Every structure is written in structure tokens, then in C-alpha cells.
Amino acid sequence: MPIEEDIPVDATLTDLEICHAVREQDQAIKVDDSEGDECVEDNPPTNTEMRQAFDILKCGIVQQILKNNMSTNNI
């Protein structure tokens, strides 16, 4: 049975929501360097970087959902 069948529809995120979350996280990591001591990259992530982050995030979400489902089934 595919994993997707076990995931409730309301618990899934759309690709756009996940990409938005990854982008927000990327922006939060960047710091304001007003003194110019450090090099802060202003370039947005490449498509490849976004795909990698998206894949990692999807795996984490699926694992968390499966973990939550297993813990509620054991009650």
C-alpha cells in the first residue's frame, strides 16, 4: 500500500506551501551585516537547491505524519 493512502488530505501540504516555507527559512538564516565583516549571499536559491530542500522537507513531513499515526494507533 502506498504511503500516500495513509496520509489524511488535511495533513498534507501543497508544493507551493512547502516551497514557501523553505524560502522563508532560507531568508531567516541570512543575517544583516551592516558592518560588512561577513559575506552575505543575496542570490536566491537555484532550482536544484529548491528541489533538494523540497525533497528533504517532504521526507520529514511524511516521517512525522507516519510517526503521529503510529502513536495514535498504539493508544
PDB file with SEQRES, HELIX, SHEET and CRYST1 records, atoms N, CA, C and O in Angstrom:
SEQRES   1 A   75  MET PRO ILE GLU GLU ASP ILE PRO VAL ASP ALA THR LEU          
SEQRES   2 A   75  THR ASP LEU GLU ILE CYS HIS ALA VAL ARG GLU GLN ASP          
SEQRES   3 A   75  GLN ALA ILE LYS VAL ASP ASP SER GLU GLY ASP GLU CYS          
SEQRES   4 A   75  VAL GLU ASP ASN PRO PRO THR ASN THR GLU MET ARG GLN          
SEQRES   5 A   75  ALA PHE ASP ILE LEU LYS CYS GLY ILE VAL GLN GLN ILE          
SEQRES   6 A   75  LEU LYS ASN ASN MET SER THR ASN ASN ILE                      
HELIX    1 AA1 ILE A    3  ASP A    6  5                                   4    
HELIX    2 AA2 VAL A    9  ALA A   11  5                                   3    
HELIX    3 AA3 ASP A   15  ILE A   29  1                                  15    
HELIX    4 AA4 ASN A   47  ASN A   73  1                                  27    
CRYST1    1.000    1.000    1.000  90.00  90.00  90.00 P 1           1          
ATOM      1  N   MET A   1       0.849  -1.184   0.000  1.00  0.00           N  
ATOM      2  CA  MET A   1       0.000   0.000   0.000  1.00  0.00           C  
ATOM      3  C   MET A   1       0.890   1.242   0.000  1.00  0.00           C  
ATOM      4  O   MET A   1       1.773   1.368   0.849  1.00  0.00           O  
ATOM      5  N   PRO A   2       0.669   2.154  -0.937  1.00  0.00           N  
ATOM      6  CA  PRO A   2       1.480   3.374  -0.986  1.00  0.00           C  
ATOM      7  C   PRO A   2       1.276   4.234   0.258  1.00  0.00           C  
ATOM      8  O   PRO A   2       0.202   4.240   0.859  1.00  0.00           O  
ATOM      9  N   ILE A   3       2.313   4.947   0.626  1.00  0.00           N  
ATOM     10  CA  ILE A   3       2.263   5.821   1.805  1.00  0.00           C  
ATOM     11  C   ILE A   3       1.182   6.878   1.657  1.00  0.00           C  
ATOM     12  O   ILE A   3       0.514   7.223   2.632  1.00  0.00           O  
ATOM     13  N   GLU A   4       1.002   7.397   0.442  1.00  0.00           N  
ATOM     14  CA  GLU A   4       0.052   8.487   0.223  1.00  0.00           C  
ATOM     15  C   GLU A   4      -1.356   8.135   0.680  1.00  0.00           C  
ATOM     16  O   GLU A   4      -2.120   9.021   1.063  1.00  0.00           O  
ATOM     17  N   GLU A   5      -1.708   6.848   0.646  1.00  0.00           N  
ATOM     18  CA  GLU A   5      -3.054   6.449   1.047  1.00  0.00           C  
ATOM     19  C   GLU A   5      -3.264   6.590   2.552  1.00  0.00           C  
ATOM     20  O   GLU A   5      -4.401   6.713   3.009  1.00  0.00           O  
ATOM     21  N   ASP A   6      -2.182   6.572   3.325  1.00  0.00           N  
ATOM     22  CA  ASP A   6      -2.279   6.671   4.773  1.00  0.00           C  
ATOM     23  C   ASP A   6      -2.294   8.110   5.276  1.00  0.00           C  
ATOM     24  O   ASP A   6      -2.597   8.350   6.445  1.00  0.00           O  
ATOM     25  N   ILE A   7      -1.976   9.057   4.422  1.00  0.00           N  
ATOM     26  CA  ILE A   7      -1.860  10.446   4.847  1.00  0.00           C  
ATOM     27  C   ILE A   7      -3.195  11.153   4.653  1.00  0.00           C  
ATOM     28  O   ILE A   7      -3.708  11.210   3.535  1.00  0.00           O  
ATOM     29  N   PRO A   8      -3.764  11.695   5.733  1.00  0.00           N  
ATOM     30  CA  PRO A   8      -5.024  12.430   5.601  1.00  0.00           C  
ATOM     31  C   PRO A   8      -4.837  13.655   4.706  1.00  0.00           C  
ATOM     32  O   PRO A   8      -3.782  14.289   4.723  1.00  0.00           O  
ATOM     33  N   VAL A   9      -5.855  13.977   3.935  1.00  0.00           N  
ATOM     34  CA  VAL A   9      -5.770  15.095   2.996  1.00  0.00           C  
ATOM     35  C   VAL A   9      -5.478  16.394   3.728  1.00  0.00           C  
ATOM     36  O   VAL A   9      -4.691  17.206   3.241  1.00  0.00           O  
ATOM     37  N   ASP A  10      -6.089  16.609   4.881  1.00  0.00           N  
ATOM     38  CA  ASP A  10      -5.883  17.868   5.592  1.00  0.00           C  
ATOM     39  C   ASP A  10      -4.502  17.965   6.225  1.00  0.00           C  
ATOM     40  O   ASP A  10      -4.107  19.047   6.660  1.00  0.00           O  
ATOM     41  N   ALA A  11      -3.753  16.859   6.288  1.00  0.00           N  
ATOM     42  CA  ALA A  11      -2.425  16.879   6.883  1.00  0.00           C  
ATOM     43  C   ALA A  11      -1.332  17.101   5.848  1.00  0.00           C  
ATOM     44  O   ALA A  11      -0.170  17.277   6.216  1.00  0.00           O  
ATOM     45  N   THR A  12      -1.670  17.096   4.577  1.00  0.00           N  
ATOM     46  CA  THR A  12      -0.660  17.258   3.533  1.00  0.00           C  
ATOM     47  C   THR A  12      -0.501  18.726   3.170  1.00  0.00           C  
ATOM     48  O   THR A  12      -1.418  19.531   3.332  1.00  0.00           O  
ATOM     49  N   LEU A  13       0.682  19.051   2.677  1.00  0.00           N  
ATOM     50  CA  LEU A  13       0.964  20.409   2.233  1.00  0.00           C  
ATOM     51  C   LEU A  13       1.123  20.406   0.724  1.00  0.00           C  
ATOM     52  O   LEU A  13       1.597  19.431   0.142  1.00  0.00           O  
ATOM     53  N   THR A  14       0.732  21.479   0.106  1.00  0.00           N  
ATOM     54  CA  THR A  14       0.920  21.589  -1.335  1.00  0.00           C  
ATOM     55  C   THR A  14       2.377  21.920  -1.629  1.00  0.00           C  
ATOM     56  O   THR A  14       3.107  22.383  -0.752  1.00  0.00           O  
ATOM     57  N   ASP A  15       2.788  21.684  -2.852  1.00  0.00           N  
ATOM     58  CA  ASP A  15       4.151  22.015  -3.258  1.00  0.00           C  
ATOM     59  C   ASP A  15       4.446  23.485  -3.009  1.00  0.00           C  
ATOM     60  O   ASP A  15       5.537  23.838  -2.562  1.00  0.00           O  
ATOM     61  N   LEU A  16       3.480  24.337  -3.297  1.00  0.00           N  
ATOM     62  CA  LEU A  16       3.673  25.773  -3.120  1.00  0.00           C  
ATOM     63  C   LEU A  16       3.892  26.124  -1.648  1.00  0.00           C  
ATOM     64  O   LEU A  16       4.757  26.941  -1.332  1.00  0.00           O  
ATOM     65  N   GLU A  17       3.121  25.520  -0.751  1.00  0.00           N  
ATOM     66  CA  GLU A  17       3.285  25.796   0.677  1.00  0.00           C  
ATOM     67  C   GLU A  17       4.657  25.355   1.169  1.00  0.00           C  
ATOM     68  O   GLU A  17       5.285  26.045   1.972  1.00  0.00           O  
ATOM     69  N   ILE A  18       5.121  24.209   0.689  1.00  0.00           N  
ATOM     70  CA  ILE A  18       6.424  23.708   1.114  1.00  0.00           C  
ATOM     71  C   ILE A  18       7.536  24.604   0.574  1.00  0.00           C  
ATOM     72  O   ILE A  18       8.463  24.952   1.306  1.00  0.00           O  
ATOM     73  N   CYS A  19       7.449  24.975  -0.690  1.00  0.00           N  
ATOM     74  CA  CYS A  19       8.461  25.864  -1.271  1.00  0.00           C  
ATOM     75  C   CYS A  19       8.483  27.210  -0.552  1.00  0.00           C  
ATOM     76  O   CYS A  19       9.549  27.782  -0.329  1.00  0.00           O  
ATOM     77  N   HIS A  20       7.315  27.708  -0.193  1.00  0.00           N  
ATOM     78  CA  HIS A  20       7.225  28.973   0.539  1.00  0.00           C  
ATOM     79  C   HIS A  20       7.899  28.840   1.909  1.00  0.00           C  
ATOM     80  O   HIS A  20       8.620  29.741   2.337  1.00  0.00           O  
ATOM     81  N   ALA A  21       7.666  27.729   2.586  1.00  0.00           N  
ATOM     82  CA  ALA A  21       8.276  27.508   3.899  1.00  0.00           C  
ATOM     83  C   ALA A  21       9.791  27.412   3.785  1.00  0.00           C  
ATOM     84  O   ALA A  21      10.516  27.949   4.623  1.00  0.00           O  
ATOM     85  N   VAL A  22      10.268  26.732   2.754  1.00  0.00           N  
ATOM     86  CA  VAL A  22      11.715  26.616   2.541  1.00  0.00           C  
ATOM     87  C   VAL A  22      12.310  27.986   2.271  1.00  0.00           C  
ATOM     88  O   VAL A  22      13.375  28.312   2.794  1.00  0.00           O  
ATOM     89  N   ARG A  23      11.645  28.781   1.471  1.00  0.00           N  
ATOM     90  CA  ARG A  23      12.133  30.124   1.145  1.00  0.00           C  
ATOM     91  C   ARG A  23      12.168  31.008   2.394  1.00  0.00           C  
ATOM     92  O   ARG A  23      13.127  31.753   2.597  1.00  0.00           O  
ATOM     93  N   GLU A  24      11.133  30.931   3.227  1.00  0.00           N  
ATOM     94  CA  GLU A  24      11.111  31.711   4.469  1.00  0.00           C  
ATOM     95  C   GLU A  24      12.251  31.294   5.384  1.00  0.00           C  
ATOM     96  O   GLU A  24      12.892  32.138   6.010  1.00  0.00           O  
ATOM     97  N   GLN A  25      12.502  29.997   5.462  1.00  0.00           N  
ATOM     98  CA  GLN A  25      13.586  29.502   6.304  1.00  0.00           C  
ATOM     99  C   GLN A  25      14.924  30.014   5.780  1.00  0.00           C  
ATOM    100  O   GLN A  25      15.787  30.413   6.562  1.00  0.00           O  
ATOM    101  N   ASP A  26      15.098  30.003   4.465  1.00  0.00           N  
ATOM    102  CA  ASP A  26      16.325  30.492   3.851  1.00  0.00           C  
ATOM    103  C   ASP A  26      16.528  31.968   4.168  1.00  0.00           C  
ATOM    104  O   ASP A  26      17.649  32.388   4.457  1.00  0.00           O  
ATOM    105  N   GLN A  27      15.463  32.759   4.118  1.00  0.00           N  
ATOM    106  CA  GLN A  27      15.555  34.187   4.418  1.00  0.00           C  
ATOM    107  C   GLN A  27      15.880  34.418   5.890  1.00  0.00           C  
ATOM    108  O   GLN A  27      16.613  35.349   6.225  1.00  0.00           O  
ATOM    109  N   ALA A  28      15.340  33.577   6.768  1.00  0.00           N  
ATOM    110  CA  ALA A  28      15.579  33.741   8.200  1.00  0.00           C  
ATOM    111  C   ALA A  28      17.031  33.446   8.552  1.00  0.00           C  
ATOM    112  O   ALA A  28      17.560  33.992   9.520  1.00  0.00           O  
ATOM    113  N   ILE A  29      17.678  32.584   7.770  1.00  0.00           N  
ATOM    114  CA  ILE A  29      19.068  32.227   8.048  1.00  0.00           C  
ATOM    115  C   ILE A  29      20.007  33.381   7.720  1.00  0.00           C  
ATOM    116  O   ILE A  29      21.029  33.559   8.383  1.00  0.00           O  
ATOM    117  N   LYS A  30      19.669  34.159   6.707  1.00  0.00           N  
ATOM    118  CA  LYS A  30      20.523  35.279   6.309  1.00  0.00           C  
ATOM    119  C   LYS A  30      20.454  36.375   7.369  1.00  0.00           C  
ATOM    120  O   LYS A  30      19.381  36.679   7.890  1.00  0.00           O  
ATOM    121  N   VAL A  31      21.592  36.955   7.679  1.00  0.00           N  
ATOM    122  CA  VAL A  31      21.645  37.994   8.705  1.00  0.00           C  
ATOM    123  C   VAL A  31      22.027  39.325   8.081  1.00  0.00           C  
ATOM    124  O   VAL A  31      22.653  39.373   7.021  1.00  0.00           O  
ATOM    125  N   ASP A  32      21.646  40.395   8.743  1.00  0.00           N  
ATOM    126  CA  ASP A  32      22.016  41.732   8.298  1.00  0.00           C  
ATOM    127  C   ASP A  32      23.458  41.988   8.716  1.00  0.00           C  
ATOM    128  O   ASP A  32      23.782  41.940   9.902  1.00  0.00           O  
ATOM    129  N   ASP A  33      24.306  42.255   7.763  1.00  0.00           N  
ATOM    130  CA  ASP A  33      25.718  42.509   8.040  1.00  0.00           C  
ATOM    131  C   ASP A  33      26.029  43.962   7.703  1.00  0.00           C  
ATOM    132  O   ASP A  33      26.644  44.253   6.677  1.00  0.00           O  
ATOM    133  N   SER A  34      25.597  44.876   8.581  1.00  0.00           N  
ATOM    134  CA  SER A  34      25.749  46.301   8.310  1.00  0.00           C  
ATOM    135  C   SER A  34      27.207  46.757   8.375  1.00  0.00           C  
ATOM    136  O   SER A  34      27.556  47.779   7.785  1.00  0.00           O  
ATOM    137  N   GLU A  35      28.066  46.011   9.085  1.00  0.00           N  
ATOM    138  CA  GLU A  35      29.470  46.395   9.190  1.00  0.00           C  
ATOM    139  C   GLU A  35      30.299  45.869   8.022  1.00  0.00           C  
ATOM    140  O   GLU A  35      31.430  46.310   7.819  1.00  0.00           O  
ATOM    141  N   GLY A  36      29.758  44.952   7.269  1.00  0.00           N  
ATOM    142  CA  GLY A  36      30.483  44.424   6.122  1.00  0.00           C  
ATOM    143  C   GLY A  36      31.570  43.431   6.469  1.00  0.00           C  
ATOM    144  O   GLY A  36      32.454  43.176   5.652  1.00  0.00           O  
ATOM    145  N   ASP A  37      31.523  42.859   7.677  1.00  0.00           N  
ATOM    146  CA  ASP A  37      32.555  41.906   8.093  1.00  0.00           C  
ATOM    147  C   ASP A  37      32.406  40.548   7.416  1.00  0.00           C  
ATOM    148  O   ASP A  37      33.395  39.849   7.196  1.00  0.00           O  
ATOM    149  N   GLU A  38      31.198  40.183   7.094  1.00  0.00           N  
ATOM    150  CA  GLU A  38      30.949  38.868   6.516  1.00  0.00           C  
ATOM    151  C   GLU A  38      30.323  39.016   5.137  1.00  0.00           C  
ATOM    152  O   GLU A  38      29.693  40.025   4.821  1.00  0.00           O  
ATOM    153  N   CYS A  39      30.513  37.998   4.341  1.00  0.00           N  
ATOM    154  CA  CYS A  39      29.902  37.973   3.020  1.00  0.00           C  
ATOM    155  C   CYS A  39      28.526  37.329   3.132  1.00  0.00           C  
ATOM    156  O   CYS A  39      28.418  36.157   3.491  1.00  0.00           O  
ATOM    157  N   VAL A  40      27.486  38.077   2.832  1.00  0.00           N  
ATOM    158  CA  VAL A  40      26.126  37.560   2.885  1.00  0.00           C  
ATOM    159  C   VAL A  40      25.632  37.418   1.455  1.00  0.00           C  
ATOM    160  O   VAL A  40      25.602  38.390   0.701  1.00  0.00           O  
ATOM    161  N   GLU A  41      25.245  36.203   1.085  1.00  0.00           N  
ATOM    162  CA  GLU A  41      24.806  35.945  -0.283  1.00  0.00           C  
ATOM    163  C   GLU A  41      23.368  36.407  -0.467  1.00  0.00           C  
ATOM    164  O   GLU A  41      22.480  36.000   0.283  1.00  0.00           O  
ATOM    165  N   ASP A  42      23.137  37.256  -1.464  1.00  0.00           N  
ATOM    166  CA  ASP A  42      21.803  37.763  -1.746  1.00  0.00           C  
ATOM    167  C   ASP A  42      21.120  37.013  -2.873  1.00  0.00           C  
ATOM    168  O   ASP A  42      19.962  37.290  -3.184  1.00  0.00           O  
ATOM    169  N   ASN A  43      21.816  36.066  -3.492  1.00  0.00           N  
ATOM    170  CA  ASN A  43      21.235  35.337  -4.611  1.00  0.00           C  
ATOM    171  C   ASN A  43      20.177  34.359  -4.120  1.00  0.00           C  
ATOM    172  O   ASN A  43      20.389  33.659  -3.130  1.00  0.00           O  
ATOM    173  N   PRO A  44      19.053  34.309  -4.799  1.00  0.00           N  
ATOM    174  CA  PRO A  44      18.034  33.322  -4.421  1.00  0.00           C  
ATOM    175  C   PRO A  44      18.539  31.915  -4.729  1.00  0.00           C  
ATOM    176  O   PRO A  44      19.426  31.746  -5.565  1.00  0.00           O  
ATOM    177  N   PRO A  45      17.984  30.910  -4.063  1.00  0.00           N  
ATOM    178  CA  PRO A  45      18.427  29.539  -4.318  1.00  0.00           C  
ATOM    179  C   PRO A  45      18.110  29.118  -5.753  1.00  0.00           C  
ATOM    180  O   PRO A  45      17.140  29.582  -6.353  1.00  0.00           O  
ATOM    181  N   THR A  46      18.941  28.237  -6.282  1.00  0.00           N  
ATOM    182  CA  THR A  46      18.713  27.724  -7.632  1.00  0.00           C  
ATOM    183  C   THR A  46      17.576  26.710  -7.603  1.00  0.00           C  
ATOM    184  O   THR A  46      17.155  26.264  -6.536  1.00  0.00           O  
ATOM    185  N   ASN A  47      17.087  26.354  -8.779  1.00  0.00           N  
ATOM    186  CA  ASN A  47      16.034  25.338  -8.858  1.00  0.00           C  
ATOM    187  C   ASN A  47      16.497  24.027  -8.237  1.00  0.00           C  
ATOM    188  O   ASN A  47      15.726  23.356  -7.551  1.00  0.00           O  
ATOM    189  N   THR A  48      17.748  23.662  -8.473  1.00  0.00           N  
ATOM    190  CA  THR A  48      18.284  22.420  -7.913  1.00  0.00           C  
ATOM    191  C   THR A  48      18.291  22.478  -6.392  1.00  0.00           C  
ATOM    192  O   THR A  48      17.917  21.508  -5.734  1.00  0.00           O  
ATOM    193  N   GLU A  49      18.713  23.606  -5.827  1.00  0.00           N  
ATOM    194  CA  GLU A  49      18.718  23.757  -4.373  1.00  0.00           C  
ATOM    195  C   GLU A  49      17.303  23.702  -3.806  1.00  0.00           C  
ATOM    196  O   GLU A  49      17.070  23.106  -2.755  1.00  0.00           O  
ATOM    197  N   MET A  50      16.358  24.330  -4.513  1.00  0.00           N  
ATOM    198  CA  MET A  50      14.967  24.296  -4.058  1.00  0.00           C  
ATOM    199  C   MET A  50      14.403  22.883  -4.120  1.00  0.00           C  
ATOM    200  O   MET A  50      13.675  22.463  -3.220  1.00  0.00           O  
ATOM    201  N   ARG A  51      14.735  22.146  -5.179  1.00  0.00           N  
ATOM    202  CA  ARG A  51      14.262  20.761  -5.293  1.00  0.00           C  
ATOM    203  C   ARG A  51      14.829  19.897  -4.169  1.00  0.00           C  
ATOM    204  O   ARG A  51      14.116  19.077  -3.590  1.00  0.00           O  
ATOM    205  N   GLN A  52      16.117  20.084  -3.861  1.00  0.00           N  
ATOM    206  CA  GLN A  52      16.741  19.317  -2.784  1.00  0.00           C  
ATOM    207  C   GLN A  52      16.080  19.638  -1.447  1.00  0.00           C  
ATOM    208  O   GLN A  52      15.772  18.734  -0.670  1.00  0.00           O  
ATOM    209  N   ALA A  53      15.864  20.914  -1.180  1.00  0.00           N  
ATOM    210  CA  ALA A  53      15.217  21.314   0.066  1.00  0.00           C  
ATOM    211  C   ALA A  53      13.788  20.790   0.123  1.00  0.00           C  
ATOM    212  O   ALA A  53      13.322  20.350   1.175  1.00  0.00           O  
ATOM    213  N   PHE A  54      13.102  20.837  -1.002  1.00  0.00           N  
ATOM    214  CA  PHE A  54      11.731  20.336  -1.096  1.00  0.00           C  
ATOM    215  C   PHE A  54      11.681  18.838  -0.807  1.00  0.00           C  
ATOM    216  O   PHE A  54      10.818  18.376  -0.060  1.00  0.00           O  
ATOM    217  N   ASP A  55      12.602  18.081  -1.398  1.00  0.00           N  
ATOM    218  CA  ASP A  55      12.645  16.633  -1.172  1.00  0.00           C  
ATOM    219  C   ASP A  55      12.923  16.305   0.293  1.00  0.00           C  
ATOM    220  O   ASP A  55      12.299  15.409   0.863  1.00  0.00           O  
ATOM    221  N   ILE A  56      13.857  17.029   0.895  1.00  0.00           N  
ATOM    222  CA  ILE A  56      14.180  16.808   2.307  1.00  0.00           C  
ATOM    223  C   ILE A  56      12.975  17.126   3.183  1.00  0.00           C  
ATOM    224  O   ILE A  56      12.653  16.375   4.104  1.00  0.00           O  
ATOM    225  N   LEU A  57      12.313  18.237   2.893  1.00  0.00           N  
ATOM    226  CA  LEU A  57      11.151  18.643   3.679  1.00  0.00           C  
ATOM    227  C   LEU A  57      10.004  17.657   3.529  1.00  0.00           C  
ATOM    228  O   LEU A  57       9.337  17.326   4.509  1.00  0.00           O  
ATOM    229  N   LYS A  58       9.767  17.180   2.294  1.00  0.00           N  
ATOM    230  CA  LYS A  58       8.704  16.195   2.073  1.00  0.00           C  
ATOM    231  C   LYS A  58       8.966  14.929   2.878  1.00  0.00           C  
ATOM    232  O   LYS A  58       8.052  14.385   3.499  1.00  0.00           O  
ATOM    233  N   CYS A  59      10.209  14.458   2.871  1.00  0.00           N  
ATOM    234  CA  CYS A  59      10.546  13.247   3.630  1.00  0.00           C  
ATOM    235  C   CYS A  59      10.300  13.459   5.117  1.00  0.00           C  
ATOM    236  O   CYS A  59       9.776  12.575   5.795  1.00  0.00           O  
ATOM    237  N   GLY A  60      10.675  14.628   5.624  1.00  0.00           N  
ATOM    238  CA  GLY A  60      10.462  14.923   7.035  1.00  0.00           C  
ATOM    239  C   GLY A  60       8.993  14.996   7.393  1.00  0.00           C  
ATOM    240  O   GLY A  60       8.591  14.535   8.461  1.00  0.00           O  
ATOM    241  N   ILE A  61       8.186  15.566   6.516  1.00  0.00           N  
ATOM    242  CA  ILE A  61       6.747  15.671   6.764  1.00  0.00           C  
ATOM    243  C   ILE A  61       6.107  14.294   6.763  1.00  0.00           C  
ATOM    244  O   ILE A  61       5.298  13.980   7.636  1.00  0.00           O  
ATOM    245  N   VAL A  62       6.471  13.466   5.780  1.00  0.00           N  
ATOM    246  CA  VAL A  62       5.912  12.116   5.703  1.00  0.00           C  
ATOM    247  C   VAL A  62       6.301  11.318   6.942  1.00  0.00           C  
ATOM    248  O   VAL A  62       5.466  10.616   7.513  1.00  0.00           O  
ATOM    249  N   GLN A  63       7.563  11.418   7.364  1.00  0.00           N  
ATOM    250  CA  GLN A  63       8.005  10.696   8.558  1.00  0.00           C  
ATOM    251  C   GLN A  63       7.240  11.155   9.794  1.00  0.00           C  
ATOM    252  O   GLN A  63       6.853  10.332  10.624  1.00  0.00           O  
ATOM    253  N   GLN A  64       7.020  12.459   9.925  1.00  0.00           N  
ATOM    254  CA  GLN A  64       6.293  12.981  11.085  1.00  0.00           C  
ATOM    255  C   GLN A  64       4.848  12.514  11.082  1.00  0.00           C  
ATOM    256  O   GLN A  64       4.304  12.163  12.129  1.00  0.00           O  
ATOM    257  N   ILE A  65       4.223  12.507   9.911  1.00  0.00           N  
ATOM    258  CA  ILE A  65       2.836  12.055   9.816  1.00  0.00           C  
ATOM    259  C   ILE A  65       2.743  10.578  10.164  1.00  0.00           C  
ATOM    260  O   ILE A  65       1.847  10.161  10.897  1.00  0.00           O  
ATOM    261  N   LEU A  66       3.677   9.783   9.633  1.00  0.00           N  
ATOM    262  CA  LEU A  66       3.676   8.353   9.942  1.00  0.00           C  
ATOM    263  C   LEU A  66       3.912   8.120  11.430  1.00  0.00           C  
ATOM    264  O   LEU A  66       3.281   7.252  12.033  1.00  0.00           O  
ATOM    265  N   LYS A  67       4.819   8.892  12.021  1.00  0.00           N  
ATOM    266  CA  LYS A  67       5.097   8.772  13.455  1.00  0.00           C  
ATOM    267  C   LYS A  67       3.847   9.116  14.262  1.00  0.00           C  
ATOM    268  O   LYS A  67       3.513   8.420  15.221  1.00  0.00           O  
ATOM    269  N   ASN A  68       3.157  10.192  13.874  1.00  0.00           N  
ATOM    270  CA  ASN A  68       1.934  10.591  14.571  1.00  0.00           C  
ATOM    271  C   ASN A  68       0.846   9.537  14.431  1.00  0.00           C  
ATOM    272  O   ASN A  68       0.135   9.241  15.391  1.00  0.00           O  
ATOM    273  N   ASN A  69       0.716   8.965  13.222  1.00  0.00           N  
ATOM    274  CA  ASN A  69      -0.286   7.922  13.006  1.00  0.00           C  
ATOM    275  C   ASN A  69       0.020   6.685  13.832  1.00  0.00           C  
ATOM    276  O   ASN A  69      -0.891   6.061  14.377  1.00  0.00           O  
ATOM    277  N   MET A  70       1.296   6.324  13.929  1.00  0.00           N  
ATOM    278  CA  MET A  70       1.675   5.145  14.706  1.00  0.00           C  
ATOM    279  C   MET A  70       1.413   5.367  16.195  1.00  0.00           C  
ATOM    280  O   MET A  70       0.966   4.456  16.891  1.00  0.00           O  
ATOM    281  N   SER A  71       1.692   6.581  16.683  1.00  0.00           N  
ATOM    282  CA  SER A  71       1.496   6.846  18.105  1.00  0.00           C  
ATOM    283  C   SER A  71       0.009   6.877  18.459  1.00  0.00           C  
ATOM    284  O   SER A  71      -0.363   6.485  19.565  1.00  0.00           O  
ATOM    285  N   THR A  72      -0.843   7.331  17.547  1.00  0.00           N  
ATOM    286  CA  THR A  72      -2.282   7.336  17.834  1.00  0.00           C  
ATOM    287  C   THR A  72      -2.877   5.945  17.688  1.00  0.00           C  
ATOM    288  O   THR A  72      -3.882   5.636  18.328  1.00  0.00           O  
ATOM    289  N   ASN A  73      -2.275   5.100  16.858  1.00  0.00           N  
ATOM    290  CA  ASN A  73      -2.756   3.726  16.711  1.00  0.00           C  
ATOM    291  C   ASN A  73      -2.381   2.858  17.899  1.00  0.00           C  
ATOM    292  O   ASN A  73      -3.021   1.834  18.138  1.00  0.00           O  
ATOM    293  N   ASN A  74      -1.355   3.248  18.650  1.00  0.00           N  
ATOM    294  CA  ASN A  74      -0.900   2.467  19.799  1.00  0.00           C  
ATOM    295  C   ASN A  74      -1.647   2.807  21.080  1.00  0.00           C  
ATOM    296  O   ASN A  74      -1.420   2.174  22.111  1.00  0.00           O  
ATOM    297  N   ILE A  75      -2.521   3.780  21.033  1.00  0.00           N  
ATOM    298  CA  ILE A  75      -3.247   4.213  22.243  1.00  0.00           C  
ATOM    299  C   ILE A  75      -4.339   3.229  22.567  1.00  0.00           C  
ATOM    300  O   ILE A  75      -5.063   3.410  23.545  1.00  0.00           O  
TER     301      ILE A  75                                                      
END                                                                             
